[in-house]
Amino acid sequence: MRRGAAALALVALALPVMAGVPEPSGYRMDDYRAPVPETLEGARVVGPEEAHALWAAGGAVFVDVLPRAPRPANLPEGAFWRDRPRLSIPGAVWFPNAGYGAIAPVTEIWFRDGLRVATGGDRTRPLVFFCLDDCWMSWNAAKRAQSYGHSKVIWFPEGSDGWSFMDYPVEELTAAPGEPVTQ
């Protein structure tokens, strides 16, 4: 019996502790591509199937917050630079860089005004926030939308990765109108 208990203890030590990621009290400020919490206080969390059902039903605004890749610092002056295309959920509104923990005032105004336009001014219209899998950008953006008074915030933590994995349709997005030049 003693040998069995020792074996169980060794197995228990070898297993990783699978504690959930706690929600921070504020915005995530760094290490944006890391495991995310399972929850966002005040928001509904959905997986790919439920996100697809919301998309198919219409009515919810899908909000992509994947940041733009920065122009390489070592690119010679005048050299041609083209952003990578953003393949995402069809019909989504893309607000690049709106999911950082701290955003420039001009970006915050653009994001807040863009959400107002996307919802027709209806803060009860469902908003589905996403980015990539294990990306804090969507968590931050959803939390930020709550601070703006949006009451039906939905967070899709698997984002476009989970969407594509399910072989749901994608399309190339362009950023929402009026995108600020600075982050």
Phi, psi and omega per residue, in radians:
M1 nan -0.668 -3.132
R2 -1.114 -0.684 3.125
R3 -1.102 -0.699 3.123
G4 -1.114 -0.724 3.126
A5 -1.145 -0.699 3.125
A6 -1.141 -0.697 3.122
A7 -1.116 -0.733 3.105
L8 -1.109 -0.684 3.121
A9 -1.112 -0.713 3.110
L10 -1.125 -0.728 3.109
V11 -1.101 -0.756 3.139
A12 -1.080 -0.674 3.115
L13 -1.203 -0.543 -3.102
A14 -1.358 -0.398 -3.128
L15 -1.371 2.359 3.099
P16 -1.217 2.578 3.083
V17 -1.341 2.117 -3.058
M18 -1.768 0.957 3.098
A19 -1.281 2.489 3.123
G20 -1.209 2.732 3.086
V21 -1.365 2.153 -3.132
P22 -1.301 2.628 3.047
E23 -1.287 2.286 3.039
P24 -1.277 2.813 3.128
S25 -1.303 -0.485 3.104
G26 -2.048 -2.655 3.126
Y27 -1.460 2.646 3.020
R28 -1.280 2.231 -2.997
M29 -1.813 -0.183 -3.132
D30 -2.783 3.120 3.111
D31 0.832 0.993 -3.027
Y32 -1.217 -0.426 3.087
R33 -1.734 1.466 -3.101
A34 -2.677 2.847 3.099
P35 -0.898 2.454 -3.087
V36 -1.935 2.838 3.076
P37 -1.146 2.872 3.062
E38 -1.487 -0.148 -3.044
T39 -2.347 2.860 2.914
L40 -2.463 1.930 -3.068
E41 -0.902 2.252 3.126
G42 1.512 -0.095 -3.120
A43 -2.047 2.793 3.027
R44 -1.669 2.418 3.128
V45 -1.894 2.327 -3.118
V46 -2.239 2.707 3.026
G47 -1.717 -3.090 -3.076
P48 -1.017 -0.728 -3.096
E49 -1.135 -0.760 3.138
E50 -1.221 -0.640 3.075
A51 -1.074 -0.748 3.128
H52 -1.112 -0.709 3.114
A53 -1.092 -0.710 3.090
L54 -1.117 -0.737 3.127
W55 -1.105 -0.798 -3.110
A56 -1.149 -0.594 -3.131
A57 -1.299 -0.407 -3.088
G58 1.331 3.005 3.097
G59 1.695 -0.651 3.101
A60 -1.502 2.517 3.065
V61 -1.665 2.154 3.095
F62 -1.601 2.239 -3.029
V63 -2.116 1.933 3.124
D64 -1.636 2.284 -3.127
V65 -2.151 0.366 3.083
L66 -0.989 2.262 3.131
P67 -1.251 2.764 3.025
R68 -1.344 2.540 3.003
A69 -1.217 2.346 3.138
P70 -1.263 2.640 3.052
R71 -1.095 2.286 -3.127
P72 -1.004 2.316 -3.085
A73 -1.102 -0.532 -3.084
N74 -1.577 0.146 3.114
L75 -1.259 2.210 -3.104
P76 -1.037 2.585 3.096
E77 -0.946 2.326 3.113
G78 1.444 -0.080 3.129
A79 -1.230 2.528 3.132
F80 -1.207 2.339 3.107
W81 -2.321 2.257 3.118
R82 -2.210 2.220 3.070
D83 -1.118 2.660 3.000
R84 -1.204 2.457 3.094
P85 -1.143 2.535 3.100
R86 -1.764 1.850 3.043
L87 -1.575 2.193 -2.986
S88 -2.619 -2.987 -3.129
I89 -1.189 2.224 -3.117
P90 -0.973 2.322 3.101
G91 1.492 -0.077 3.138
A92 -1.170 2.672 3.032
V93 -1.730 2.237 -3.066
W94 -1.817 2.102 3.076
F95 -2.026 1.386 -3.134
P96 -1.017 2.441 3.036
N97 1.286 0.063 3.135
A98 -1.418 -0.064 -3.100
G99 -1.780 0.037 3.064
Y100 -1.128 2.765 3.129
G101 -1.140 -0.712 3.072
A102 -2.094 2.212 3.126
I103 -2.141 2.655 3.121
A104 -1.087 2.584 3.116
P105 -0.934 -0.683 3.141
V106 -1.136 -0.619 3.098
T107 -1.216 -0.693 3.120
E108 -1.105 -0.746 3.109
I109 -1.099 -0.790 3.127
W110 -1.047 -0.775 -3.125
F111 -1.159 -0.864 -3.134
R112 -1.044 -0.837 3.138
D113 -1.146 -0.663 3.118
G114 -1.123 -0.682 3.077
L115 -1.148 -0.669 3.103
R116 -1.068 -0.769 3.128
V117 -1.147 -0.805 -3.093
A118 -1.094 -0.530 -3.121
T119 -1.703 0.016 -3.074
G120 1.125 0.451 3.139
G121 1.401 0.063 -3.116
D122 -1.626 1.769 -3.118
R123 -1.269 -0.049 3.049
T124 -1.708 -0.057 3.099
R125 -1.231 2.316 -3.119
P126 -1.081 2.351 3.079
L127 -2.092 2.174 3.139
V128 -1.871 1.944 -3.104
F129 -1.685 2.385 3.139
F130 -2.716 2.903 3.083
C131 -2.603 -1.989 3.024
L132 -1.996 3.027 3.055
D133 -1.151 2.475 -3.123
D134 0.931 0.869 3.118
C135 -2.226 2.100 -3.120
W136 -1.274 -0.217 -3.099
M137 -1.006 -0.764 -3.117
S138 -1.228 -0.612 3.087
W139 -1.076 -0.854 3.129
N140 -1.049 -0.803 -3.087
A141 -1.134 -0.702 3.112
A142 -1.123 -0.753 3.098
K143 -1.084 -0.707 3.133
R144 -1.112 -0.738 3.128
A145 -1.075 -0.639 3.070
Q146 -1.079 -0.692 -3.141
S147 -1.160 -0.369 3.080
Y148 -1.474 -0.038 3.103
G149 1.721 0.118 3.094
H150 -1.298 2.242 -2.994
S151 -1.768 -0.256 3.126
K152 -2.046 1.199 -3.129
V153 -1.609 2.263 -3.131
I154 -2.140 2.304 -3.133
W155 -1.949 2.234 3.134
F156 -1.979 1.484 -2.998
P157 -1.143 -0.429 3.126
E158 -1.364 -0.319 3.014
G159 0.933 -2.658 -3.070
S160 -1.154 -0.403 3.049
D161 -1.127 -0.857 3.113
G162 -1.130 -0.657 3.114
W163 -1.083 -0.862 -3.128
S164 -1.165 -0.627 3.115
F165 -1.031 -0.612 3.120
M166 -1.409 0.024 3.135
D167 1.100 0.582 3.036
Y168 -1.376 2.769 -3.069
P169 -1.167 2.638 3.055
V170 -2.322 2.794 3.050
E171 -2.530 2.791 3.096
E172 -1.350 2.299 -3.140
L173 -1.821 2.687 2.895
T174 -2.007 2.687 -3.111
A175 -1.091 2.672 3.070
A176 -0.991 2.587 -3.115
P177 -1.004 2.533 3.062
G178 1.463 0.296 -3.102
E179 -0.955 2.227 3.122
P180 -1.175 2.672 -3.141
V181 -1.345 -0.553 -3.114
T182 -1.686 2.715 3.033
Q183 -1.431 nan nan
